[in-house]
Amino acid sequence: MIEITKAGYHGIQLPQFNIGFDYSGSRAEHVFISHAHADHMPRNRNVDVFCTENTYKLMQKRGYKGNATVLKFGETLELPTSKVTLYPAGHILGSAMVYVETDEGSVLYTGDYRTPPSPASEGFECPDSVDHFITEATFSLPIYRWAGHDELTDEVTGFAKHTLEEGYTPVFLAYNLGKAQEVMHMLSSLDHPIQIHGAGYKLCEVYEEAGIELGNYESYDRETCEGKILVTTNSALNNGFASNVKKKRLAYCSGWAARESSRTQLTVDKLIPLSDHLDFFELIELCKKLEPTRVHITHTPNANVVQHYLDELGIASRFLDLETETDD
């Protein structure tokens, strides 16, 4: 029997195999980091970890000082009591799911993931089956069903073009790592100058090195930003980003844009339900495909809803309540 435990307030452990997932403590010899969002990086920026090359590069840009053993997707690492393989998670660049094979059975830890994958990532792949499936369920209600990538790209580019044609500056509100670069990738076909918030700008180099087209972009400059396509976070906007630009229109890019309440809670001109997580129906379908003995649900406000649907499929599940930060 495989023991799967919460590691305090941050990360998950397989104690009998000395493995930690997105873990910040000292009780796991082998720590695997799924991706470079803050709530998955180690709190101790000097610990040694295993991760993909692009996750390592992005973590370094975000203050990580430790050593990383870089693993390629599909490369199997032989540990004393297990074998570990990373699969592309489709969430952001470098994001990986961690597949552990042991004599007691197999475990797939997803971190955050998206299927179909973000076009600004390495894609999505997973094993054919697994015994224990540790999955996030950020969008855990049936109201969350995403449009296809082409339709979302049309929404993003259409908003930018129409806004510019009417003499306004388009501003896309998106998380600095992952979502911002996906939006820029969508906008690259317009060949219009883009300015991105400085915190996101420093991460773009890693995307370009990976061959992700981000268009004609530069770091945000308050004096020259008017008339450019701007990409920033909601918090930066509230702190004065482009406050000198009087004629601007705002597009909020997030899975949370699908909520009806967002229309009244947010003062924006356009809601675009663009998520870097999978939607509710994709989650249920993947559980059906993998046929796990048990699903361990994390990062969700509605675990009971997911469990209800899994119960109807005859799939056992439980909720692992982990600390999270909003990155969508």
PABA-401619 format. One record per residue (C-alpha): residue number from 0; residue in three letters; x, z, y. Coordinates in nm, 3 decimals, padded with zeros to 5 digits. Layout:
atom n:NUM, res:ala, u:X, w:Z, v:Y
...
This chain:
atom n:0, res:met, u:00.000, w:00.000, v:00.000
atom n:1, res:ile, u:00.132, w:-00.096, v:00.344
atom n:2, res:glu, u:00.107, w:00.167, v:00.618
atom n:3, res:ile, u:00.034, w:00.023, v:00.963
atom n:4, res:thr, u:00.041, w:00.274, v:01.248
atom n:5, res:lys, u:00.016, w:00.289, v:01.625
atom n:6, res:ala, u:00.355, w:00.373, v:01.772
atom n:7, res:gly, u:00.242, w:00.627, v:02.029
atom n:8, res:tyr, u:00.107, w:00.443, v:02.330
atom n:9, res:his, u:00.313, w:00.126, v:02.287
atom n:10, res:gly, u:00.359, w:-00.096, v:01.986
atom n:11, res:ile, u:00.292, w:-00.092, v:01.613
atom n:12, res:gln, u:00.508, w:00.023, v:01.323
atom n:13, res:leu, u:00.546, w:-00.048, v:00.955
atom n:14, res:pro, u:00.716, w:00.288, v:00.883
atom n:15, res:gln, u:00.805, w:00.229, v:00.520
atom n:16, res:phe, u:00.987, w:-00.093, v:00.612
atom n:17, res:asn, u:01.155, w:00.037, v:00.929
atom n:18, res:ile, u:00.989, w:-00.235, v:01.140
atom n:19, res:gly, u:00.833, w:-00.217, v:01.487
atom n:20, res:phe, u:00.625, w:-00.478, v:01.667
atom n:21, res:asp, u:00.644, w:-00.482, v:02.051
atom n:22, res:tyr, u:00.771, w:-00.127, v:02.008
atom n:23, res:ser, u:00.955, w:00.099, v:02.252
atom n:24, res:gly, u:01.048, w:00.402, v:02.044
atom n:25, res:ser, u:01.352, w:00.492, v:01.835
atom n:26, res:arg, u:01.197, w:00.517, v:01.489
atom n:27, res:ala, u:01.227, w:00.153, v:01.385
atom n:28, res:glu, u:01.559, w:-00.013, v:01.310
atom n:29, res:his, u:01.416, w:-00.365, v:01.335
atom n:30, res:val, u:01.208, w:-00.427, v:01.650
atom n:31, res:phe, u:01.037, w:-00.765, v:01.693
atom n:32, res:ile, u:00.914, w:-00.866, v:02.039
atom n:33, res:ser, u:00.632, w:-01.120, v:02.038
atom n:34, res:his, u:00.666, w:-01.244, v:02.397
atom n:35, res:ala, u:00.783, w:-01.157, v:02.749
atom n:36, res:his, u:00.467, w:-01.016, v:02.910
atom n:37, res:ala, u:00.529, w:-00.664, v:03.038
atom n:38, res:asp, u:00.292, w:-00.487, v:02.799
atom n:39, res:his, u:00.479, w:-00.635, v:02.500
atom n:40, res:met, u:00.838, w:-00.600, v:02.620
atom n:41, res:pro, u:01.028, w:-00.282, v:02.524
atom n:42, res:arg, u:00.996, w:-00.006, v:02.784
atom n:43, res:asn, u:01.364, w:00.068, v:02.731
atom n:44, res:arg, u:01.523, w:-00.248, v:02.872
atom n:45, res:asn, u:01.850, w:-00.180, v:02.685
atom n:46, res:val, u:01.736, w:-00.165, v:02.321
atom n:47, res:asp, u:01.829, w:-00.429, v:02.063
atom n:48, res:val, u:01.547, w:-00.654, v:01.945
atom n:49, res:phe, u:01.460, w:-00.969, v:01.752
atom n:50, res:cys, u:01.274, w:-01.251, v:01.931
atom n:51, res:thr, u:01.272, w:-01.623, v:02.003
atom n:52, res:glu, u:01.523, w:-01.785, v:02.236
atom n:53, res:asn, u:01.270, w:-01.851, v:02.512
atom n:54, res:thr, u:01.132, w:-01.498, v:02.494
atom n:55, res:tyr, u:01.487, w:-01.368, v:02.528
atom n:56, res:lys, u:01.551, w:-01.588, v:02.834
atom n:57, res:leu, u:01.224, w:-01.485, v:02.999
atom n:58, res:met, u:01.283, w:-01.115, v:02.927
atom n:59, res:gln, u:01.626, w:-01.142, v:03.088
atom n:60, res:lys, u:01.464, w:-01.291, v:03.399
atom n:61, res:arg, u:01.233, w:-00.988, v:03.400
atom n:62, res:gly, u:01.505, w:-00.722, v:03.377
atom n:63, res:tyr, u:01.586, w:-00.690, v:03.006
atom n:64, res:lys, u:01.952, w:-00.591, v:02.959
atom n:65, res:gly, u:01.970, w:-00.533, v:02.585
atom n:66, res:asn, u:02.090, w:-00.754, v:02.302
atom n:67, res:ala, u:01.855, w:-00.984, v:02.115
atom n:68, res:thr, u:01.898, w:-01.146, v:01.777
atom n:69, res:val, u:01.742, w:-01.487, v:01.839
atom n:70, res:leu, u:01.531, w:-01.632, v:01.559
atom n:71, res:lys, u:01.401, w:-01.986, v:01.532
atom n:72, res:phe, u:01.043, w:-02.055, v:01.439
atom n:73, res:gly, u:01.019, w:-02.091, v:01.063
atom n:74, res:glu, u:01.356, w:-01.924, v:01.003
atom n:75, res:thr, u:01.330, w:-01.639, v:00.750
atom n:76, res:leu, u:01.525, w:-01.319, v:00.814
atom n:77, res:glu, u:01.614, w:-01.123, v:00.499
atom n:78, res:leu, u:01.588, w:-00.746, v:00.550
atom n:79, res:pro, u:01.657, w:-00.478, v:00.286
atom n:80, res:thr, u:01.289, w:-00.440, v:00.185
atom n:81, res:ser, u:01.117, w:-00.738, v:00.343
atom n:82, res:lys, u:01.140, w:-01.095, v:00.467
atom n:83, res:val, u:01.039, w:-01.180, v:00.826
atom n:84, res:thr, u:00.944, w:-01.521, v:00.968
atom n:85, res:leu, u:00.832, w:-01.608, v:01.322
atom n:86, res:tyr, u:00.546, w:-01.852, v:01.384
atom n:87, res:pro, u:00.464, w:-02.011, v:01.724
atom n:88, res:ala, u:00.172, w:-01.823, v:01.885
atom n:89, res:gly, u:00.063, w:-02.074, v:02.151
atom n:90, res:his, u:00.015, w:-01.800, v:02.413
atom n:91, res:ile, u:00.306, w:-01.861, v:02.653
atom n:92, res:leu, u:00.650, w:-02.016, v:02.616
atom n:93, res:gly, u:00.846, w:-01.832, v:02.346
atom n:94, res:ser, u:00.547, w:-01.639, v:02.213
atom n:95, res:ala, u:00.567, w:-01.568, v:01.841
atom n:96, res:met, u:00.364, w:-01.415, v:01.562
atom n:97, res:val, u:00.564, w:-01.205, v:01.316
atom n:98, res:tyr, u:00.501, w:-01.260, v:00.945
atom n:99, res:val, u:00.637, w:-00.991, v:00.712
atom n:100, res:glu, u:00.650, w:-01.037, v:00.335
atom n:101, res:thr, u:00.706, w:-00.734, v:00.111
atom n:102, res:asp, u:00.654, w:-00.632, v:-00.252
atom n:103, res:glu, u:00.349, w:-00.440, v:-00.126
atom n:104, res:gly, u:00.190, w:-00.745, v:00.038
atom n:105, res:ser, u:00.213, w:-00.942, v:00.363
atom n:106, res:val, u:00.146, w:-00.864, v:00.730
atom n:107, res:leu, u:00.091, w:-01.103, v:01.020
atom n:108, res:tyr, u:00.130, w:-00.949, v:01.366
atom n:109, res:thr, u:00.001, w:-01.181, v:01.636
atom n:110, res:gly, u:00.101, w:-01.018, v:01.964
atom n:111, res:asp, u:-00.104, w:-01.234, v:02.202
atom n:112, res:tyr, u:-00.188, w:-01.582, v:02.082
atom n:113, res:arg, u:-00.399, w:-01.889, v:02.149
atom n:114, res:thr, u:-00.536, w:-02.161, v:01.929
atom n:115, res:pro, u:-00.560, w:-02.443, v:02.023
atom n:116, res:pro, u:-00.229, w:-02.361, v:02.191
atom n:117, res:ser, u:-00.128, w:-02.376, v:02.554
atom n:118, res:pro, u:00.037, w:-02.714, v:02.626
atom n:119, res:ala, u:00.306, w:-02.512, v:02.807
atom n:120, res:ser, u:00.412, w:-02.345, v:02.481
atom n:121, res:glu, u:00.574, w:-02.442, v:02.150
atom n:122, res:gly, u:00.235, w:-02.483, v:01.981
atom n:123, res:phe, u:00.055, w:-02.277, v:01.718
atom n:124, res:glu, u:00.120, w:-02.238, v:01.345
atom n:125, res:cys, u:00.038, w:-01.963, v:01.096
atom n:126, res:pro, u:00.067, w:-01.888, v:00.725
atom n:127, res:asp, u:-00.206, w:-02.011, v:00.491
atom n:128, res:ser, u:-00.313, w:-01.659, v:00.398
atom n:129, res:val, u:-00.216, w:-01.298, v:00.466
atom n:130, res:asp, u:-00.301, w:-00.952, v:00.335
atom n:131, res:his, u:-00.299, w:-00.761, v:00.665
atom n:132, res:phe, u:-00.386, w:-00.943, v:00.987
atom n:133, res:ile, u:-00.302, w:-00.755, v:01.310
atom n:134, res:thr, u:-00.485, w:-00.941, v:01.585
atom n:135, res:glu, u:-00.557, w:-00.899, v:01.953
atom n:136, res:ala, u:-00.920, w:-00.953, v:02.052
atom n:137, res:thr, u:-00.901, w:-00.965, v:02.431
atom n:138, res:phe, u:-01.211, w:-01.185, v:02.456
atom n:139, res:ser, u:-01.423, w:-01.010, v:02.199
atom n:140, res:leu, u:-01.778, w:-01.121, v:02.284
atom n:141, res:pro, u:-01.965, w:-01.441, v:02.193
atom n:142, res:ile, u:-01.997, w:-01.527, v:02.563
atom n:143, res:tyr, u:-01.633, w:-01.638, v:02.551
atom n:144, res:arg, u:-01.606, w:-01.997, v:02.427
atom n:145, res:trp, u:-01.342, w:-02.210, v:02.600
atom n:146, res:ala, u:-01.373, w:-02.573, v:02.702
atom n:147, res:gly, u:-01.119, w:-02.822, v:02.567
atom n:148, res:his, u:-00.784, w:-02.873, v:02.736
atom n:149, res:asp, u:-00.875, w:-03.212, v:02.883
atom n:150, res:glu, u:-01.189, w:-03.071, v:03.045
atom n:151, res:leu, u:-00.998, w:-02.775, v:03.189
atom n:152, res:thr, u:-00.725, w:-03.004, v:03.320
atom n:153, res:asp, u:-00.991, w:-03.212, v:03.494
atom n:154, res:glu, u:-01.128, w:-02.894, v:03.655
atom n:155, res:val, u:-00.785, w:-02.789, v:03.781
atom n:156, res:thr, u:-00.675, w:-03.129, v:03.910
atom n:157, res:gly, u:-01.020, w:-03.210, v:04.048
atom n:158, res:phe, u:-01.028, w:-02.890, v:04.253
atom n:159, res:ala, u:-00.681, w:-02.964, v:04.394
atom n:160, res:lys, u:-00.760, w:-03.325, v:04.484
atom n:161, res:his, u:-01.096, w:-03.255, v:04.647
atom n:162, res:thr, u:-00.958, w:-02.960, v:04.842
atom n:163, res:leu, u:-00.666, w:-03.164, v:04.976
atom n:164, res:glu, u:-00.889, w:-03.460, v:05.061
atom n:165, res:glu, u:-01.106, w:-03.233, v:05.276
atom n:166, res:gly, u:-00.808, w:-03.100, v:05.469
atom n:167, res:tyr, u:-00.776, w:-02.761, v:05.299
atom n:168, res:thr, u:-00.489, w:-02.599, v:05.111
atom n:169, res:pro, u:-00.572, w:-02.530, v:04.741
atom n:170, res:val, u:-00.461, w:-02.191, v:04.608
atom n:171, res:phe, u:-00.466, w:-02.123, v:04.234
atom n:172, res:leu, u:-00.476, w:-01.756, v:04.132
atom n:173, res:ala, u:-00.287, w:-01.716, v:03.805
atom n:174, res:tyr, u:-00.056, w:-01.464, v:03.637
atom n:175, res:asn, u:00.310, w:-01.534, v:03.722
atom n:176, res:leu, u:00.424, w:-01.587, v:03.363
atom n:177, res:gly, u:00.245, w:-01.834, v:03.141
atom n:178, res:lys, u:-00.077, w:-01.908, v:03.327
atom n:179, res:ala, u:00.100, w:-02.018, v:03.646
atom n:180, res:gln, u:00.323, w:-02.260, v:03.455
atom n:181, res:glu, u:00.029, w:-02.398, v:03.257
atom n:182, res:val, u:-00.159, w:-02.467, v:03.581
atom n:183, res:met, u:00.151, w:-02.635, v:03.726
atom n:184, res:his, u:00.184, w:-02.845, v:03.408
atom n:185, res:met, u:-00.176, w:-02.961, v:03.457
atom n:186, res:leu, u:-00.111, w:-03.040, v:03.824
atom n:187, res:ser, u:00.215, w:-03.227, v:03.763
atom n:188, res:ser, u:00.031, w:-03.558, v:03.721
atom n:189, res:leu, u:-00.079, w:-03.543, v:04.087
atom n:190, res:asp, u:00.284, w:-03.555, v:04.208
atom n:191, res:his, u:00.185, w:-03.340, v:04.508
atom n:192, res:pro, u:00.423, w:-03.067, v:04.634
atom n:193, res:ile, u:00.359, w:-02.729, v:04.472
atom n:194, res:gln, u:00.475, w:-02.389, v:04.592
atom n:195, res:ile, u:00.469, w:-02.092, v:04.355
atom n:196, res:his, u:00.508, w:-01.721, v:04.432
atom n:197, res:gly, u:00.872, w:-01.612, v:04.408
atom n:198, res:ala, u:00.820, w:-01.389, v:04.103
atom n:199, res:gly, u:00.683, w:-01.686, v:03.913
atom n:200, res:tyr, u:00.935, w:-01.931, v:04.054
atom n:201, res:lys, u:01.232, w:-01.760, v:03.888
atom n:202, res:leu, u:01.065, w:-01.804, v:03.548
atom n:203, res:cys, u:01.003, w:-02.177, v:03.585
atom n:204, res:glu, u:01.365, w:-02.263, v:03.508
atom n:205, res:val, u:01.316, w:-02.149, v:03.147
atom n:206, res:tyr, u:01.012, w:-02.376, v:03.114
atom n:207, res:glu, u:01.201, w:-02.674, v:03.250
atom n:208, res:glu, u:01.491, w:-02.608, v:03.013
atom n:209, res:ala, u:01.235, w:-02.618, v:02.732
atom n:210, res:gly, u:01.110, w:-02.959, v:02.847
atom n:211, res:ile, u:00.781, w:-02.844, v:03.004
atom n:212, res:glu, u:00.690, w:-03.066, v:03.302
atom n:213, res:leu, u:00.599, w:-02.853, v:03.605
atom n:214, res:gly, u:00.576, w:-03.120, v:03.872
atom n:215, res:asn, u:00.725, w:-03.130, v:04.221
atom n:216, res:tyr, u:00.756, w:-02.757, v:04.288
atom n:217, res:glu, u:00.951, w:-02.508, v:04.497
atom n:218, res:ser, u:00.938, w:-02.139, v:04.580
atom n:219, res:tyr, u:00.668, w:-02.021, v:04.821
atom n:220, res:asp, u:00.763, w:-02.049, v:05.189
atom n:221, res:arg, u:00.516, w:-01.904, v:05.436
atom n:222, res:glu, u:00.629, w:-02.142, v:05.710
atom n:223, res:thr, u:00.584, w:-02.462, v:05.509
atom n:224, res:cys, u:00.311, w:-02.380, v:05.257
atom n:225, res:glu, u:00.014, w:-02.529, v:05.439
atom n:226, res:gly, u:-00.102, w:-02.852, v:05.279
atom n:227, res:lys, u:00.090, w:-02.784, v:04.956
atom n:228, res:ile, u:-00.071, w:-02.678, v:04.628
atom n:229, res:leu, u:-00.012, w:-02.303, v:04.604
atom n:230, res:val, u:00.010, w:-02.090, v:04.287
atom n:231, res:thr, u:00.012, w:-01.711, v:04.313
atom n:232, res:thr, u:-00.141, w:-01.390, v:04.182
atom n:233, res:asn, u:-00.452, w:-01.219, v:04.314
atom n:234, res:ser, u:-00.247, w:-00.912, v:04.410
atom n:235, res:ala, u:00.001, w:-01.122, v:04.611
atom n:236, res:leu, u:-00.288, w:-01.289, v:04.790
atom n:237, res:asn, u:-00.423, w:-00.947, v:04.884
atom n:238, res:asn, u:-00.078, w:-00.856, v:05.018
atom n:239, res:gly, u:-00.063, w:-01.143, v:05.265
atom n:240, res:phe, u:00.036, w:-01.451, v:05.065
atom n:241, res:ala, u:-00.056, w:-01.756, v:05.279
atom n:242, res:ser, u:-00.253, w:-01.537, v:05.518
atom n:243, res:asn, u:-00.140, w:-01.767, v:05.800
atom n:244, res:val, u:-00.321, w:-02.062, v:05.639
atom n:245, res:lys, u:-00.674, w:-02.058, v:05.781
atom n:246, res:lys, u:-00.811, w:-02.356, v:05.590
atom n:247, res:lys, u:-00.761, w:-02.275, v:05.225
atom n:248, res:arg, u:-00.974, w:-02.267, v:04.913
atom n:249, res:leu, u:-00.919, w:-02.039, v:04.616
atom n:250, res:ala, u:-00.951, w:-02.111, v:04.243
atom n:251, res:tyr, u:-00.940, w:-01.816, v:04.001
atom n:252, res:cys, u:-00.792, w:-01.924, v:03.666
atom n:253, res:ser, u:-00.866, w:-01.676, v:03.388
atom n:254, res:gly, u:-01.074, w:-01.624, v:03.080
atom n:255, res:trp, u:-01.252, w:-01.354, v:03.278
atom n:256, res:ala, u:-01.389, w:-01.630, v:03.501
atom n:257, res:ala, u:-01.645, w:-01.689, v:03.226
atom n:258, res:arg, u:-01.816, w:-01.358, v:03.306
atom n:259, res:glu, u:-02.126, w:-01.392, v:03.519
atom n:260, res:ser, u:-02.019, w:-01.082, v:03.714
atom n:261, res:ser, u:-01.707, w:-01.265, v:03.836
atom n:262, res:arg, u:-01.927, w:-01.479, v:04.061
atom n:263, res:thr, u:-02.024, w:-01.176, v:04.268
atom n:264, res:gln, u:-01.709, w:-00.964, v:04.228
atom n:265, res:leu, u:-01.457, w:-01.226, v:04.342
atom n:266, res:thr, u:-01.437, w:-01.397, v:04.679
atom n:267, res:val, u:-01.319, w:-01.736, v:04.556
atom n:268, res:asp, u:-01.435, w:-02.095, v:04.582
atom n:269, res:lys, u:-01.392, w:-02.193, v:04.217
atom n:270, res:leu, u:-01.396, w:-02.006, v:03.885
atom n:271, res:ile, u:-01.200, w:-02.183, v:03.610
atom n:272, res:pro, u:-01.221, w:-02.019, v:03.264
atom n:273, res:leu, u:-00.862, w:-02.098, v:03.167
atom n:274, res:ser, u:-00.725, w:-01.841, v:02.924
atom n:275, res:asp, u:-00.396, w:-01.803, v:02.741
atom n:276, res:his, u:-00.579, w:-01.610, v:02.467
atom n:277, res:leu, u:-00.804, w:-01.753, v:02.197
atom n:278, res:asp, u:-01.179, w:-01.727, v:02.239
atom n:279, res:phe, u:-01.420, w:-01.522, v:02.030
atom n:280, res:phe, u:-01.519, w:-01.801, v:01.793
atom n:281, res:glu, u:-01.160, w:-01.912, v:01.732
atom n:282, res:leu, u:-01.076, w:-01.552, v:01.639
atom n:283, res:ile, u:-01.355, w:-01.530, v:01.383
atom n:284, res:glu, u:-01.268, w:-01.873, v:01.239
atom n:285, res:leu, u:-00.902, w:-01.777, v:01.198
atom n:286, res:cys, u:-01.000, w:-01.457, v:01.017
atom n:287, res:lys, u:-01.211, w:-01.667, v:00.780
atom n:288, res:lys, u:-00.922, w:-01.907, v:00.721
atom n:289, res:leu, u:-00.660, w:-01.641, v:00.650
atom n:290, res:glu, u:-00.891, w:-01.435, v:00.423
atom n:291, res:pro, u:-00.705, w:-01.108, v:00.488
atom n:292, res:thr, u:-00.765, w:-00.795, v:00.286
atom n:293, res:arg, u:-00.794, w:-00.613, v:00.618
atom n:294, res:val, u:-00.799, w:-00.703, v:00.987
atom n:295, res:his, u:-00.642, w:-00.457, v:01.233
atom n:296, res:ile, u:-00.791, w:-00.520, v:01.580
atom n:297, res:thr, u:-00.599, w:-00.444, v:01.900
atom n:298, res:his, u:-00.624, w:-00.500, v:02.277
atom n:299, res:thr, u:-01.001, w:-00.518, v:02.307
atom n:300, res:pro, u:-01.288, w:-00.343, v:02.486
atom n:301, res:asn, u:-01.536, w:-00.449, v:02.216
atom n:302, res:ala, u:-01.383, w:-00.385, v:01.874
atom n:303, res:asn, u:-01.726, w:-00.296, v:01.732
atom n:304, res:val, u:-01.857, w:-00.647, v:01.806
atom n:305, res:val, u:-01.567, w:-00.815, v:01.625
atom n:306, res:gln, u:-01.606, w:-00.570, v:01.336
atom n:307, res:his, u:-01.976, w:-00.651, v:01.311
atom n:308, res:tyr, u:-01.903, w:-01.021, v:01.266
atom n:309, res:leu, u:-01.623, w:-00.950, v:01.019
atom n:310, res:asp, u:-01.851, w:-00.716, v:00.821
atom n:311, res:glu, u:-02.096, w:-01.003, v:00.781
atom n:312, res:leu, u:-01.813, w:-01.211, v:00.634
atom n:313, res:gly, u:-01.716, w:-00.932, v:00.396
atom n:314, res:ile, u:-01.380, w:-00.876, v:00.570
atom n:315, res:ala, u:-01.271, w:-00.513, v:00.611
atom n:316, res:ser, u:-01.139, w:-00.413, v:00.955
atom n:317, res:arg, u:-01.034, w:-00.125, v:01.177
atom n:318, res:phe, u:-00.951, w:-00.074, v:01.545
atom n:319, res:leu, u:-00.598, w:00.008, v:01.663
atom n:320, res:asp, u:-00.636, w:00.126, v:02.024
atom n:321, res:leu, u:-00.324, w:00.014, v:02.211
atom n:322, res:glu, u:-00.229, w:00.038, v:02.577
atom n:323, res:thr, u:-00.248, w:-00.297, v:02.752
atom n:324, res:glu, u:-00.218, w:-00.458, v:03.094
atom n:325, res:thr, u:-00.428, w:-00.744, v:03.223
atom n:326, res:asp, u:-00.229, w:-01.066, v:03.199
atom n:327, res:asp, u:-00.523, w:-01.306, v:03.200
